[in-house]
Amino acid sequence: MAANKTQNKTTATGASVEAFLDAVEHPVRRKDGFRLLELMSAITGQPAELWGPSIVGFGRYHYKYASGREGDAPAVGFSPRKSSLSLYGLSYGPESAELLGRLGKHRTGAGCVYVNKLDDIDGAVLAELIRHGYRHVTTALHQT
């Protein structure tokens, strides 16, 4: 039986991150998106890339599942969705549970951390989550 080589639907597009964020309708999500762009760029030292139509990612890693499915994904990132900000890559590291306990108003699910607005959470704790999440994905999971 051949390995599953299904293409990842979320890939880096090369589209302008700034143009994407400028087009976010919700004014708080737009402002928070630019704040996250600055924060994640500074912490990771990586340029922002637009993944699919709506995920802003920083750095990347290669994954391969036991099923044979593999691909690349952003190490950390965010998406200013209509209902909340989705933060990616922040809940996988060994420090994440303790840090999430101090983050402030948020919820988690499906590998994401969801916040309504950045003003609802502790910015220093968010910065630590980004730092630890990025380090975990790019070192523990062997960046390619």
Residue pairs with C-beta under 8 A, 6 or more apart in sequence:
2 68
3 67
3 68
3 69
4 67
4 68
4 69
5 68
5 69
6 69
7 71
8 71
8 72
8 73
9 52
10 51
10 52
10 55
10 73
11 51
11 52
11 71
11 72
12 49
12 50
12 51
12 57
12 60
12 72
13 49
13 50
13 51
13 52
13 53
14 49
14 50
15 50
16 50
17 37
17 48
17 49
17 50
17 56
18 37
20 50
20 54
20 56
21 30
21 33
21 34
21 37
21 56
21 80
22 30
24 30
24 33
24 80
25 82
26 80
26 82
28 117
29 80
29 81
29 82
29 85
29 117
30 80
32 80
32 85
32 117
32 118
33 56
33 78
33 80
33 85
35 118
36 56
36 78
36 85
36 87
36 118
37 48
37 56
39 126
39 127
39 130
40 48
40 56
40 58
40 76
40 77
40 78
40 130
41 47
41 48
41 58
43 127
43 130
43 131
43 134
44 58
44 59
44 75
44 76
44 130
44 134
46 58
46 59
46 75
47 58
48 56
48 57
48 58
49 56
49 57
49 58
49 60
49 74
50 56
50 57
51 57
51 73
51 74
51 77
54 79
54 80
54 81
55 74
55 77
55 78
55 79
55 86
55 88
56 77
56 78
56 79
57 73
57 74
57 75
57 76
57 77
57 88
58 74
58 75
58 76
58 77
58 134
59 74
59 75
59 76
59 134
59 137
59 138
59 143
60 72
60 73
60 74
60 75
60 143
60 144
61 72
61 73
61 75
61 137
61 138
61 141
61 142
61 143
61 144
62 70
62 71
62 72
62 142
62 143
62 144
63 70
63 71
63 72
63 73
63 141
64 70
72 144
74 88
74 89
75 89
75 133
75 134
75 137
75 138
75 143
76 87
76 88
76 89
76 90
76 130
76 133
76 134
76 137
77 87
77 88
77 89
78 85
78 86
78 87
78 88
79 85
79 86
79 88
84 114
84 115
84 116
85 114
85 115
85 116
85 117
85 118
86 112
86 113
86 114
87 112
87 113
87 114
87 115
87 129
88 111
88 112
89 133
89 134
89 137
90 96
90 100
90 113
90 129
90 130
90 132
90 133
91 100
91 108
91 111
91 112
91 113
91 133
92 111
92 133
92 136
92 137
93 132
93 133
93 135
93 136
93 137
93 140
94 136
95 128
95 132
96 129
96 132
96 133
99 125
99 128
99 129
99 132
100 106
100 108
100 113
100 129
102 122
102 125
103 113
103 121
103 122
103 125
103 126
103 129
104 115
104 120
104 121
104 122
104 125
105 115
105 116
105 120
105 121
106 113
106 114
106 115
106 120
106 121
107 113
107 114
108 114
113 129
115 121
118 126
137 143
